[in-house]
Amino acid sequence: MHIYLYIVNRKPNCNSPGSACYDPRFIGGDGIVFYFHGKVNEHFALISDSNLQINGRFIGHRPTGRSRDFTWIQSLGLLFNSHTFSLEATKSATWDDEIDHLKFTYDGEEISLPVGGLSTWKSREEEIKVERTSGLNSVIVTIPGVVEILANVVPVTIEDDRIHGYNVPSDDCFAHLEVQFRFAGLSDGVEGVLGRTYQPDFKNPAKPGVAMAVVGGEDKYKTSSLLGADCANCVFDSSNVVGNEKQMVTLDCSAKGLFHGNGIVCKK
């Protein structure tokens, strides 16, 4: 029997396992912090399992004199049960807290999710649900028994730019996603930039305590599109359907709680 764990916290915690925030900084299922830069305007598999694929589209730029791109995750693309879903932070020259910067599609059709309240949308078969956790720019996406995705849209702020020297252009504030993934029932063979860190025997090349530890894998995890599953190491199979045997459990784990496989592990 698969266990689906619902945790009380409803906003992404960028300092917890399963998170992908900033430019972008990941915390793996093993609790180790690492950076994966990808490449501007390309797509990479964050999670690739037999019944779930989650890709990220990277945006950013390369200022003059830089050897690599500054990047952020602008959108997520999900494949499951022969369906597709996308969650996107829409482009904006400047940031306005009074504007919603979220866009959603399901099976190629745009979803309308009213702003200004804690509105909810479900697919007809109730295989996926989207809930606003505030009036604007924050949601939880749930595929029951598979994954819960907590997401915020944020800009690159003037202070971020000053500290890190991003040289953000005047016509784009690089609105991007802060996300935290909470998984149930990942297989031992799960792949992806983040997914591989949930493998029971994974040896993370990013050593604990190393500042700005960057890991590679662009060649292994690059996909042809936001909703593609054609990376070199992708293992997603669209014929695998999520089962219905799920036990709903509500726990209040610490911010560092994590779980994977068919069991639950909460670490403090």
Steps between C-alpha positions, in 0.01 A plus 500: 500500500630845411498769769411857403621750756334839538707746700351805668743765370351653182784721371832388350787481746818579307711351780331160498565180298326495165530874443620691193539876549719797417744465208421203532602336825372149570481298818493132418310218659827425677497848659807620308498851347617534140470735204405400146522782247370339181480745211279793403183413305555125530317226688627242746344202675479573870316173571470198271334193646303219339165679554603866536710749307561856625705733281617853563545780248799720582511872426769760561787662315879517475647843572808605308811335636319212671600140423151361566135601508319628806184288505170461682215248466215674316257213450428136580361239262341181635419174320289233675217257416512606131435859609711816493498799732707818503556769761662820378625827644403756238755751373489856629729800460439611858346331801160597638373320812143578394527297178479123475793357306379139476379316190381137482416253225355148514519278192582808293205708618546806721349470848310785663571528872332809652724739691432679826403194701596145583347358183536140381499327162479123442522298182183318396639167621642671812845369413654842570399795716625861515432713808593861564669541838471879480306735279787535251817321391494196734349154439514134592475248216404148611499171314354277773729218604785634286616854572411828664664813352507823698584797279545877526577750225765756593714752308872558507501799734720809487672375815562157345648671197726719713631212712556248223581725204237350271484815284126450454378687190243777527240315291479175703491439877545124435185392685567141601383215719596402851384140539503216747411145401354241737495153351327174582599165354806598294674196355861418584587572136366855494710736289532873435702793628316475833352151466835318507558626855209279612674183378594292806860450382560844345840653575455876473808668348406818691661451838322631813637831618650602165384850407336530156556135408409475130409164346471422131276272303374728225583233242305235694188702580439741213159450336380630165206690653324584824276196457756262351634185665784437257809577708785249493423374852122541500304196620141627471255263329162650408338156516559481875186619678496617860324241717196569715613315814598791719474562869456864598709602800527847650819578688670817616864424431777751561614725217770245423261208466540287192360178370539278200453145383205314649575609853536824694813653646499822701839637596567781744 
